[in-house]
Amino acid sequence: MLARCGLDGGMLRHCWDFWARPAQMSPQGDWRVWLVMAGRGFGKTRAGAEWVRAMAQAHPGSRIALVGATIADARAVMVEGTSGLLSITPPHEHLLWAPSLNRLVWRNGAQARLFSAAEPEGLRGPEHDFAWADEIAKWAHGEATWSNLMMTLRKGIRPRVVATTTPRPVPLVRRLIDEPGVVRTGGRTRDNRANLPRAFVEGMEALHGGTRLGRQELDGELIEDVEGALWTRAMIEACRAASLDFARDERSFCRVVIGVDPPASATGDACGIVAVALDGDGYGHVIEDASVERATPECWARAVATCAARHGADRVVAEANNGGAMVKSVLLAADVALPVKLVHASRGKSARAEPVAALYEAGRVFHAGAFPALEDEMCGLVAGGGYDGPGRSPDRADALVWALTELMLGKRRTARVRGL
């Protein structure tokens, strides 16, 4: 490896071929745009800077555009940062930085100039062989800046651009994902844990793991809201933040209900199993998603019984349309003492979910933690009917609806204090 890098041991830290992970290396093939969309701390900046350095060394006299959200961002991150060009370039390449001109010059005549996405018109006129666009999801004038940048790529034989960003569902990012000639790579914060403080990685995952923020900022997922959905990501995040401390103390709950959406077969959909609780002030709390995939009736019934015992459930509410009385007999076989109520679906899933979604809008339901699979299904249920979420059917969301309907929309019951 050292021989391939052409460096001795003292220069090993500048050998990108040695340190880079596969997802940080430029892809093979005929691409015009390389979109690196990943979580924070993944190493996007280092990947962008090393690609620019490689292009400058391979193409003497080339012109390169460095575009940040602002000039200050471009200087602080792309040039002067710990993974910026000044840091990753070895001394023998003689990279000259002229901050007053916002320009970098290599010994072979290659030059890089800084531009700001806050001033799209600044990209009118120049011509470039290559470009690095950083944090495009936070650009104030994203599409205008991008269009102007692409028009400057008219030098050289094969103009190319690398775009590095943490994902956000802004128009520019959505457009690039579907655009021809764009190759996308990415990854998660934890992929770079060897170069990050362990306390940071563990702390961020403990605090944000599974939440929309965590999935976006740590896992590098692009999460969008479905048009017309009964639940939005923002609605769920708001209800989560207000509940975490309170909901951990189950002594404050008056009643616990387990909702079950049984599968039609062991090889079909998941068995939705969701536990919800009511507190003394009449607020609902989603406390567990215990759903199981591809389980036999005995397995999912045992999972229901275990969940009910874990939370001291007052009742299990199960949809009876698939199997009718068989559902109740299977559940009772798993636990003779299990109090089971069968419910029948006379309306579609979305119609049943609408009153429950209204409880969320009114701020009456909280999530005691992150439940990514359940929340993805909730955000796929569309008002007026239809489902645009993961899987064939929103089994987890349906179980949630049955449970909260029983807990908060049925006959009012006198609150009681649960004992330990």
For each residue, the residues with C-beta under 8 A, 3 or more apart:
1: 4 5 15 17 18
2: 5 7 8 9 12 15 18
3: 6
4: 1 17
5: 1 2 11 12 15 17 18
6: 3
7: 2 10 11 12 14 15 90
8: 2 11 12
9: 2 12
10: 7
11: 5 7 8 14 15 90
12: 2 5 7 8 9 15 18
13: 19
14: 7 11 88 89 90
15: 1 2 5 7 11 12 18 19
16: 19 20 50 53 54 88
17: 1 4 5 20
18: 1 2 5 12 15
19: 13 15 16
20: 16 17 24 25 47 50
21: 24 25 43 187 191 192
22: 25
23: 38 42 185 186 187 191
24: 20 21 36 43 46 47 50
25: 20 21 22 47
26: 34 51 54 162
27: 31 34 183 185
28:
29: 183
30:
31: 27 34 160 181 182 183
32: 159 160 161 181 182
33: 160 161 162 163 176 179 181 182 183
34: 26 27 31 51 160 161 162 163 182 183 185
35: 163 165 176 177 182 183 184 185
36: 24 44 47 48 162 163 164 165 184 185 186
37: 165 166 167 173 184 185 186 220 222
38: 23 42 43 44 166 185 186 187 188 191 220
39: 42 166 187 188 189 190 191 217 218 219 220
40: 166 189 217 218
41: 189 192 196 200 201
42: 23 38 39 186 187 188 189 191 192 220
43: 21 24 38 46 47 83 191 192 195
44: 36 38 47 48 134 164 165 166
45: 48 49 77 78 81 83 84 134 164
46: 24 43 49 50 83 88
47: 20 24 25 36 43 44 50 51 162 164
48: 36 44 45 51 52 78 132 134 162 164
49: 45 46 52 53 78 83 84 85 87 88 132
50: 16 20 24 46 47 53 54 88
51: 26 34 47 48 54 55 132 162
52: 48 49 55 56 64 66 85 112 130 132 162
53: 16 49 50 56 57 85 88 89 93
54: 16 26 50 51 57 58
55: 51 52 58 59 62 64 110 129 130 160
56: 52 53 59 62 64 106 108 110 112
57: 53 54 93 106 108 110
58: 54 55
59: 55 56 62 110 129 130 156
60: 108 109 110
61: 108 109 110
62: 55 56 59 110 111 129 130 155 156
63: 110 111 112 113 126 127 128 129 130 155
64: 52 55 56 110 111 112 113 128 129 130 131 132
65: 112 113 115 123 126 128 130 131 132 149 152
66: 52 74 78 79 104 112 113 114 115 131 132 134
67: 74 114 115 116 117 123 131 132 133 134 145 149
68: 71 72 73 74 75 77 78 114 115 116 117 134 135
69: 73 74 116 117 118 134 135 138 139 140
70: 73 74 116 117 118
71: 68 74 75 102 114 115 116
72: 68 75 76
73: 68 69 70 76 77 78 134 135
74: 66 67 68 69 70 71 77 78 79 102 114 115 116 134
75: 68 71 72 78 79 80 99 102 114
76: 72 73 79 80 81
77: 45 68 73 74 80 81 84 134 135
78: 45 48 49 66 68 73 74 75 81 84 85 114 132 134
79: 66 74 75 76 84 85 86 97 104 114
80: 75 76 77 84 86 87
81: 45 76 77 78 84 87
82: 87
83: 43 45 46 49 87 88
84: 45 49 77 78 79 80 81 87 88
85: 49 52 53 78 79 88 89 95 104 112
86: 79 80 89 95 97
87: 49 80 81 82 83 84
88: 14 16 46 49 50 53 83 84 85
89: 14 53 85 86 93 95
90: 7 11 14 93
91: 94
92:
93: 53 57 89 90 106 107
94: 91 106 107
95: 85 86 89 104 105 106 107
96: 104 105 106
97: 79 86 103 104
98: 101 102 103 104 105
99: 75 102
100:
101: 98 113
102: 71 74 75 98 99 113 114
103: 97 98 111 112 113 114
104: 66 79 85 95 96 97 98 111 112 113
105: 95 96 98 109 110 111
106: 56 57 93 94 95 96 109 110 111
107: 93 94 95
108: 56 57 60 61
109: 60 61 105 106
110: 55 56 57 59 60 61 62 63 64 105 106
111: 62 63 64 103 104 105 106
112: 52 56 63 64 65 66 85 103 104
113: 63 64 65 66 101 102 103 104 126
114: 66 67 68 71 74 75 78 79 102 103
115: 65 66 67 68 71 74 119 122 123 149
116: 67 68 69 70 71 74 119 122
117: 67 68 69 70 120 136 139 140 141 142 145
118: 69 70 139 140 141
119: 115 116 122
120: 117 123 141 144 145 147 148
121: 124 148
122: 115 116 119
123: 65 67 115 120 126 145 148 149 151 152
124: 121 148
125:
126: 63 65 113 123 152
127: 63 152 154 155
128: 63 64 65 131 152 153 154 155 159
129: 55 59 62 63 64 153 155 156 159
130: 52 55 59 62 63 64 65 153 156 159 160 161
131: 64 65 66 67 128 149 152 153 160 161 162
132: 48 49 51 52 64 65 66 67 78 161 162 163 164
133: 67 136 146 149 161 162 163 164
134: 44 45 48 66 67 68 69 73 74 77 78 163 164 165
135: 68 69 73 77 138 139 164 165 166
136: 117 133 139 142 146 163 164 165 172 173 176
137: 142 165 166 167 168 170 172 173
138: 69 135 165 168
139: 69 117 118 135 136 142 145 146 172
140: 69 117 118
141: 117 118 120 144 145
142: 117 136 137 139 145 146 170 171 172
143: 146 147 171 172 175
144: 120 141 147 148
145: 67 117 120 123 139 141 142 148 149
146: 133 136 139 142 143 149 150 172
147: 120 143 144 150 151
148: 120 121 123 124 144 145 151 152
149: 65 67 115 123 131 133 145 146 152 153 161
150: 146 147 153 161
151: 123 147 148 154
152: 65 123 126 127 128 131 148 149
153: 128 129 130 131 149 150 159 160 161
154: 127 128 151 159
155: 62 63 127 128 129 159
156: 59 62 129 130 159
157:
158:
159: 32 128 129 130 153 154 155 156
160: 31 32 33 34 55 130 131 153
161: 32 33 34 130 131 132 133 149 150 153
162: 26 33 34 36 47 48 51 52 131 132 133
163: 33 34 35 36 132 133 134 136 176
164: 36 44 45 47 48 132 133 134 135 136
165: 35 36 37 44 134 135 136 137 138 168 173
166: 37 38 39 40 44 135 137 216 217 220
167: 37 137 173 186 216 220 221 222 223
168: 137 138 165 173 216 222
169: 173 174 222 223 224 225
170: 137 142 173 174
171: 142 143 174 175
172: 136 137 139 142 143 146 175 176
173: 37 136 137 165 167 168 169 170 176 177 222
174: 169 170 171 177 178 222 224
175: 143 171 172 178 179
176: 33 35 136 163 172 173 179 182 184
177: 35 173 174 182 184 222
178: 174 175
179: 33 175 176 182
180:
181: 31 32 33
182: 31 32 33 34 35 176 177 179
183: 27 29 31 33 34 35
184: 35 36 37 176 177
185: 23 27 34 35 36 37 38
186: 23 36 37 38 42 167 220
187: 21 23 38 39 42 191 192 220
188: 38 39 42 191 218 219 220
189: 39 40 41 42 192 193 196 201 204 217 218 219 220
190: 39 193 201 205 218
191: 21 23 38 39 42 43 187 188
192: 21 41 42 43 187 189 195 196
193: 189 190 196 198 201
194:
195: 43 192
196: 41 189 192 193 200 201
197: 200 201
198: 193 201 202
199: 202 203
200: 41 196 197 203 204
201: 41 189 190 193 196 197 198 204 205
202: 198 199 205 206
203: 199 200 206 207
204: 189 200 201 207 208 209 214 218
205: 190 201 202 208 209 214 218
206: 202 203 209
207: 203 204 214
208: 204 205 211 213 214 217 218
209: 204 205 206 214 218 370
210: 214 215 369 370 371 372
211: 208 214 215 237 240 370
212: 215 216 223 233 236 237 375
213: 208 216 217 237
214: 204 205 207 208 209 210 211 217 218 219 370
215: 210 211 212 218 219 221 223 372
216: 166 167 168 212 213 219 220 221 222 223
217: 39 40 166 189 208 213 214
218: 39 40 188 189 190 204 205 208 209 214 215
219: 39 188 189 214 215 216
220: 37 38 39 42 166 167 186 187 188 189 216
221: 167 215 216
222: 37 167 168 169 173 174 177 216
223: 167 169 212 215 216 233
224: 169 174
225: 169 229 232 233 234 379
226: 229 379 380 382 388 389
227: 382
228: 382 383 384
229: 225 226 232 379 380 381 382 383 388
230: 350 353 354 357 378 381 382 383
231: 235 236 357 360 375 378 379 381
232: 225 229 235 236 379
233: 212 223 225 236 237 375 379
234: 225 237 238
235: 231 232 238 239 360 361
236: 212 231 232 233 239 240 360 367 375 378 379
237: 211 212 213 233 234 240 241
238: 234 235 241 242 363
239: 235 236 242 243 360 363 365 366 367
240: 211 236 237 243 244 366 367 369 370
241: 237 238 244
242: 238 239 363 366
243: 239 240 246 247 285 366 367 368
244: 240 241 247 248 368 369
245: 248 249
246: 243 249 252 279 285 366 368
247: 243 244 277 285 287 366 368 369
248: 244 245 368
249: 245 246 252
250: 253 256 277 287 311 312 418
251: 417 418 420
252: 246 249 279 280
253: 250 256 277 278 279 285 418
254: 277 278 279 280 415 416 417 418
255: 277 278 314 407 413 415 416 418
256: 250 253 275 276 277 278 287 311 312 313 314 418
257: 275 276 277 313 314 315 316 317 403 406 407
258: 273 274 275 276 304 307 308 311 313 315 316 317 403
259: 272 273 274 275 276 317 318 398 399 400 401 402 403 404 406
260: 271 272 273 304 316 317 318 319 327 331 399 402
261: 271 272 318 319 395 396 398 399 402
262: 271 297 300 318 319 322 323 327
263: 266 268 269 270 271 295 300 322 395
264: 268 269 322 323
265: 268
266: 263 294 295 296 297
267: 294
268: 263 264 265 294
269: 263 264 391 392 393 395
270: 263 291 292 293 294 391 395 396
271: 260 261 262 263 291 292 295 300 303 304 395
272: 259 260 261 291 395 396 397 398 399 400
273: 258 259 260 289 290 291 292 300 303 304 307 399
274: 258 259 286 288 289 290 291 374 396 399 400 403
275: 256 257 258 259 286 287 288 289 290 307 308 310 311 313 403
276: 256 257 258 259 284 285 286 287 400 403 404 407
277: 247 250 253 254 255 256 257 284 285 287 311 407
278: 253 254 255 256 282 283 284 285 407 408 415
279: 246 252 253 254 282 283 284 285
280: 252 254 415 417
281:
282: 278 279 364 408 415
283: 278 279 364 365 366
284: 276 277 278 279 359 364 365 366 404 407 408
285: 243 246 247 253 276 277 278 279 365 366 367 368
286: 274 275 276 289 365 366 367 368 371 374 400
287: 247 250 256 275 276 277 311 368 369
288: 274 275 307 310 311
289: 273 274 275 286 371 373 374 396
290: 273 274 275 303 304 306 307
291: 270 271 272 273 274 373 374 395 396 399
292: 270 271 273 295 299 300 303
293: 270
294: 266 267 268 270
295: 263 266 271 292 299 300 303
296: 266 299 300
297: 262 266 300 301 326 330
298: 301 302 330 333 334
299: 292 295 296 302 303
300: 262 263 271 273 292 295 296 297 303 304
301: 297 298 304 305 330 331 333 334
302: 298 299 305 306 334
303: 271 273 290 292 295 299 300 306 307
304: 258 260 271 273 290 300 301 307 308 316 318 331 334 338
305: 301 302 308 309 331 334 335 338
306: 290 302 303 309 310
307: 258 273 275 288 290 303 304 310 311 313
308: 258 275 304 305 311 312 313 316 335 338
309: 305 306 312 313 335
310: 275 288 306 307
311: 250 256 258 275 277 287 288 307 308
312: 250 256 308 309 418
313: 256 257 258 275 307 308 309 316 339
314: 255 256 257 339
315: 257 258 339 340 341 406
316: 257 258 260 304 308 313 331 338 339 340 341
317: 257 258 259 260 341 343 402 403 405 406
318: 259 260 261 262 304 327 328 331 340 341 342 343 402
319: 260 261 262 322 327 342 343 344 345 398 402
320: 323 324 325 327 328 342 343 344
321: 324 344 345
322: 262 263 264 319 327
323: 262 264 320 326 327 330
324: 320 321 327 342
325: 320 328 329 342
326: 297 323 329 330
327: 260 262 318 319 320 322 323 324 330 331 342
328: 318 320 325 331 332 340 342
329: 325 326 332 333
330: 297 298 301 323 326 327 333 334
331: 260 301 304 305 316 318 327 328 334 335 338 340
332: 328 329 335 336 338 340
333: 298 301 329 330
334: 298 301 302 304 305 330 331 338
335: 305 308 309 331 332 338
336: 332
337:
338: 304 305 308 316 331 332 334 335
339: 313 314 315 316
340: 315 316 318 328 331 332
341: 315 316 317 318 406
342: 318 319 320 324 325 327 328
343: 317 318 319 320 402 405 406
344: 319 320 321
345: 319 321 348 349 352
346:
347: 351 352
348: 345 351 352 385
349: 345 352 353 381 387 393 394 397 398 401
350: 230 353 354 381 382 383 384 385 386 387
351: 347 348 354 385
352: 345 347 348 349 355 356 398 401 402 405
353: 230 349 350 356 357 378 381 397 398 401
354: 230 350 351 357 358 383
355: 352 358 359 405 409
356: 352 353 359 360 365 400 401 404 405 409
357: 230 231 353 354 360 361 381
358: 354 355 361 362
359: 284 355 356 362 364 365 404 408 409
360: 231 235 236 239 356 357 363 364 365
361: 235 357 358
362: 358 359
363: 238 239 242 360
364: 282 283 284 359 360 408
365: 239 283 284 285 286 356 359 360 404 408
366: 239 240 242 243 246 247 283 284 285 286
367: 236 239 240 243 285 286 370 371 375
368: 243 244 246 247 248 285 286 287
369: 210 240 244 247 287
370: 209 210 211 214 240 367 375
371: 210 286 289 367 374 375 396
372: 210 215 375 376
373: 289 291 376 377 390 396
374: 274 286 289 291 371 377 378 396 397 400
375: 212 231 233 236 367 370 371 372 378 379
376: 372 373 379 380 389 390
377: 373 374 380 381 389 390 391 394 395 396 397
378: 230 231 236 353 374 375 381 389 394 397 400
379: 225 226 229 231 232 233 236 375 376 389
380: 226 229 376 377 387 388 389 390 394 397
381: 229 230 231 349 350 353 357 377 378 386 387 389 394 397
382: 226 227 228 229 230 350 385 386 387 388
383: 228 229 230 350 354
384: 228 350
385: 348 350 351 382
386: 350 381 382
387: 349 350 380 381 382 393 394
388: 226 229 380 382
389: 226 376 377 378 379 380 381 394 397
390: 373 376 377 380
391: 269 270 377 394 395
392: 269
393: 269 349 387 398
394: 349 377 378 380 381 387 389 391 397 398
395: 261 263 269 270 271 272 291 377 391 398 399
396: 261 270 272 274 289 291 371 373 374 377 399 400
397: 272 349 353 374 377 378 380 381 389 394 400 401
398: 259 261 272 319 349 352 353 393 394 395 401 402
399: 259 260 261 272 273 274 291 395 396 402 403
400: 259 272 274 276 286 356 374 378 396 397 403 404
401: 259 349 352 353 356 397 398 404 405
402: 259 260 261 317 318 319 343 352 398 399 405 406
403: 257 258 259 274 275 276 317 399 400 406 407
404: 259 276 284 356 359 365 400 401 407 408 409
405: 317 343 352 355 356 401 402 408 409 410
406: 257 259 315 317 341 343 402 403 409 410
407: 255 257 276 277 278 284 403 404 410
408: 278 282 284 359 364 365 404 405
409: 355 356 359 404 405 406
410: 405 406 407
411:
412:
413: 255
414:
415: 254 255 278 280 282
416: 254 255
417: 251 254 280
418: 250 251 253 254 255 256 312
419:
420: 251
